[in-house]
């Protein structure tokens, strides 16, 4: 299926939920929420995730590229 993300999320859903609670900025929450929604299977594609978050798919892809290259610290 086109657009299905192949990002391997290392953190567990519980870890992401706890990290989400600790975020102080809206952008940090949004980025962690993106990972969380993918991890729990709420969304399957970048396009679906972008719609849910109200962001462009290019923005979401940029977040995942940073996550893949630099890890979770790059998103918060």
Number of C-alpha atoms within 10 A of each C-alpha: 6 7 11 12 15 10 14 12 17 13 14 12 16 12 11 21 15 11 18 19 10 11 15 10 9 8 12 17 17 19 21 20 18 22 26 23 16 19 20 12 10 13 19 17 17 23 20 15 21 18 12 13 15 10 13 13 18 12 12 19 16 11 18 25 14 15 19 15 9 11 14 20 8 15 17 16
